[in-house]
Structure formats: C-alpha cells, structure tokens
Amino acid sequence: MKRYRREDEVSYCLGITLTFELLKYAKEYARKVYVHSSINKNESFEKLEKMCRELHVPMEYSDKPFNILSQKENCYVIGEFSKFNRPVDKNKSHVVLHNPSNAGNMGTIMRSAAGFGITDLAIITPAVDEFDPKTIRASMGAVFHLNIEKFSSFSEYKEKCGERELYPFMLKAKIKLHDISPKAPYSLIFGNEATGLPDEFLSEGTSVIIPHSGRIDSLNLPIAASIALYEATKQDF
C-alpha cells in the first residue's frame, strides 16, 4: 500500500462513521475495511463486523495502512472503495462548482448539498480531486449520497443538461438572493475560492449576490453555498 494518489483506482474513507456511510450508501464500491489493533470492540465495532459479513466485504486487521494513510491518532477504521462515476440527472437541480481548488471546501459543500436535498454535483475542471481522502473526510461521507460528474467546460455542462434556470453567484451581480424563487430544475453555480466566477457568467441566466455588510469583502465559499442552498430549498422542508 502507498499513500493516496489522484490517479489511483481506489480511495479511502478514514474513520468508522465514514466507513458506515460507504457501506450503507455506496456498498457496491466497497472493497475492503482495515481495522487497527487498538480499536475498542464495542457495539459499533460489532455492527461494522456484521455489515461487512453480510455485504461480503473483507476486513483486514493491520496497523500498517493507518501508518501510511492516516496521521490522526483516533482513526481505527479505514474503508477502501473503488472510485465511481454517477452522472448527474439532467432532470434534477444541481450544484455546479467551477474550478474548485480546495478539498476541504469541496467536501463541506457536498455535505451541505446532501443536507438540503440537492444530490447532483457538477464539477467544471480543472478542479481539486473529489475522491481525495481529505474531500471525503470533509464531506463526512456525503460524497456517497451524491451523483458527481466532471465537465471540461461550462459549455459542455450546458449541452448535456439542457434548458434550466441558471444562478451564478457573483459579487458583480445585481439581483439579491432573497429576490429569486428558483423553480426546478435549476443550477446554483459557484466559482473558485480565490477568483470567483469569470465575468462571462454575468450573462448566464440570472446572476445573484448574497448581501452582507461592508465589514467583509466576500463570504467564504462553503458558507455562501450553504446559504444559497438553504434559500433555494427552504420551501421543500
């Protein structure tokens, strides 16, 4: 076993909670579960053993993978899984990330998207690796609930997903978030953490700004995405 690389066919979820998410929601991709010798063999461990046995997922008792893959002292379970491709559903609403560059931010947005019921994520490349263990960990396993598809350009995305309401979130936008009422299927579009969306997105659909005080210049990307997701879906809950 070697440290994770983007070109690998497999990735890893670090921790028993994330491994449970893998086994419950993406069991067809689970390959192996590694267990550390220091694990507390409690009720959760017995549940893990039972799930692996029923799903025919092998368990390997070895400390070596933890020395290679995890630097955290409290990690006693690692789930290994095959990377998967679940195309987005063109009939559903999407979150679109344009050139995201931070694994933690991407994972946090995955978690918010799943939490607000939007389970289709389109990624415009170049982009951070959606299967990096850091992304998986930040998503708290939400990655296993999502359809995720990558596109080489926004034009390619539009060509596949057809007519829909587009809402690029931009500081130069004139429409405020509370003034829109998205009707599905729609796309909430967010740019890179450092540069935001290019100006050409001002002519894509209805560009939107999240109003805030002048004490800051902009919102953190995952926070902006979470606010937008809440506003777009609040009538669904």
N, C-alpha and C positions, 0 to 999 in steps of 0.2 A: 504494500500500500504506500502511496505517495500523497503529498499534500494536494489539495484540490486544484485543478487547472480548468480553465474555461472550456478547453477542447475535449475534456473527458466526457465519456458517455454517461457517467453516473455523478450524482451529487449526494449530499448528506444533510440530514437534519439533526442538530445537536440538542439532545435533551429528551426526556421521556414524554413531555407534553407534546412536542412537535412530532415525535415518532407516533404517538397515538393519532394525531391528525393525519399523518401519512397513511396509517393502516386503516383508518375509517373512511377517508375520502379519496385516496389515490392508491388503494391496495393493489391494483393491477400492476403498479410500477415498483412496488416494494421488492427489494432483492435480498436484503439481509439486515438483521438487527444485531449490533455489537453491544455487549454488556460488560461493564467494568467490574472488577473483583470486589470493589468497595461498596457496591450497591446495597441498599437496605432492602431486603427481600420482604417487603410489606404487601399490602393489598394491591397497590398499584403495580408492583412487580408481578404479582400473580395474575393480574388482569392482562398485563403485557404478554406473559408466557402463554396464556390461554388464547389471545388473539393471534399470536404467531403460529401456534399449533393449528388453530382452525383454518388459517389462511395459507398454511404450508410455507411460511416464511422462516428460513433457518435463523437460529440465534447462535452467535459465536461469543464465547466467554474469553475475552482477551483484553489486556490493557494497552497493547501496542497501538491500536487505532486511535486511542484517546491521546496518546503522546504525540501523534502525528497531526490529528485533525482538530483537537480542542485544547485550548490553553486555559480553560476555566476549570477550577478545582471541583465545582459542584455538578459536572456533567458526567453521568454514569450510564447513559444510553445514547447510542447513535444509530439512526436509521439510514440505511443506504438505499437509494432508489434510482431507477433509470430516468433520465431526462425525458420529458414528454412534450408532445405538441397537441394542444387542444385549440383549434381555430376559433376565433370569435364568431358569435352568432350575429349575422347581419340584421336580424330582425329585433335585436335587443339593444338597449342603451349601453354605451361604452365609456370607460375612462381611456383617454389617449395621452401617452407620455411621449413628448418629442425630445429625443436625445437626452434622457435622464443619465446622470453621471455618478450618482451616489447610491450604493447598495442599501444602506440603512433607510434612506428616504423612499426608495422604491418599495422596500418591504413594508414600511409604515403605510404607504398609500394602498398597497394590496390589502392590508388589514382593514383600513377604513372602507375601501370599496366593498369588500365582503360584508362588513358590518352594516352598510347601508343598502345592501341588496343588489349592487351592480357587480356582476360576476364575470364581466368580459373586459379584458385589458389589452389594448393595442399599444405596441411599443414601436416608435419610429427610430430606426438605427441611424448612426451609431449610438449605442446605449450600453449601460452597465449590464452585467450578466444577471439575468433574472433567476438563475439557478445557483448563484454564488451562495455558499452556506451563510454568509452574512445577510444576504437578502432573505433567505429562508427564515433565519432566526428573527429578523426584524418584523417579518410578516406574522410571526407566531403561528405558523402553519397555514395561514390564509391562502398562501400560494396553491395549496392543494384543493381549494374550493373554486379556483378561477379557470376560465378559458383565457389563454395567453397566446397572442400571435404577434410576430415581428414583421415589420414592413420596411422596405428600403427607402421609402419616401412617403410623405403625406398624400401625394397624388395616387400612389399605389393603394393606400388605405381607402381613399375615397372611391376609387374604381371598384374595389371589392364590395364595399359596404353600402354603396348606393345613396339614394336620397335620404337625408336625415337632418335634423336640426343640429347645427354645429355651434359650440360655445367655447371659443378660445379665451382663456383668462390672461389678460394683459393689462399692464399699468397705463397704457395709452388708450384703453377702451373708454367709451363714453356711457355705456349702459351699465347701471349698477346691478349687482347680483339680485337684490330684492325686487327688482323691476322685471325680472324674467319669470316665465312659467313654462319650463321645458315640458314638451309632450313627446313621449317615447315613440319611436327610438331616437335618442339624441346622443351626442358625444360631448363630454366635458374634456377640454384639451388644455394641457399644461406643458410649459416649456422647461428648458434646462434650469437647474438650480442657480447658476451664475448669470446666465444671459436672458432667461425667459424665452418667449416665442419671438421669432423673427417678425419684422413689421408686416410682411406679406400676409400674415394671419389676420390683420385688421380687416381684410376683405373676404375672409372666410366666415360665412354665417353671421352670427351676432357676437361681436367681441364684448367681453364682460370684465368689469373690475369689481373687486371686493373692497368697499370703502373702509378706511381706517384712519386713525388720527395722524397728524403730521409728525408725531414723535418717532415714527419709524419710516423707512423708505419703502419697505415691502414686507410681506409676510413670508415666513418660512414655507417652502413648497408643500411639505406634508400637511401643514396646518391649513394652508389655502385650499388644498384639495379636499380636506376633511370638511371644511366649512361649505365648500361648493356641493359636495356630495350630500350633506345634510339638507341644504336648501332645496336641492333638486328632488330629493326623495321624501321630504317630510310628510307629504300627503299620503305616502304609502304605509305609514306606521301609526 
